[in-house]
Structures are given as C-alpha cells and as structure tokens.
Amino acid sequence: MKPVTKSKTTNKNPLGDLIDDDVYEKLRKFKLLDEKAIRDYRIRQMYKDMRREMSAGEAIDKIQEMFPYLQFDTIRKIVYQVSK
C-alpha cells in the first residue's frame, strides 16, 4: 500500500488514487465526471479511514459535519452502498 501524502493536488483531484491529475482535469474540463458519484466515493473512503479509530455512528457524525446538507441516513446509505 502506497503512503498517502497530503498536498494541494490531493485536494484538487479526489480520485488521485485512481487516475492522475492530468486525466482528472481533462475529464472535468469536458464535464465527463459525475460530481455526486465522486462525492460519494470520497465519503466512503473517509468512512473507511475513520472506522479504524471510532465507531460507525461517530464516523458518520463526523462526515455529516463536513457535509451538513446530507442527513445521517443519507450518509449511512452511501457508506453501506454495495457497488453495482
């Protein structure tokens, strides 16, 4: 597993572990990315990381603080969503 480094490009490209920054920028430029799906992916990654240190409810509460427009149940559905 490669180490995660925090940099300005990491925040700019939320899919940095899947695609490089240039590809991400081109896809974004041509509006070929689903922003909701990217948000949900980021939420699932955050939840997975947080669960190492806290309970499921605490992790969802923390995520809700970051995304206050989402309800607790909505976040719960996102993190427990099974890939299709």
Long-range contacts (C-beta under 8 A, 24 or more apart in sequence): 14-38, 14-41, 14-42, 15-41, 39-67, 40-78, 40-81, 43-67, 43-75, 43-78, 43-79, 44-78, 44-79, 44-81, 47-75, 47-79
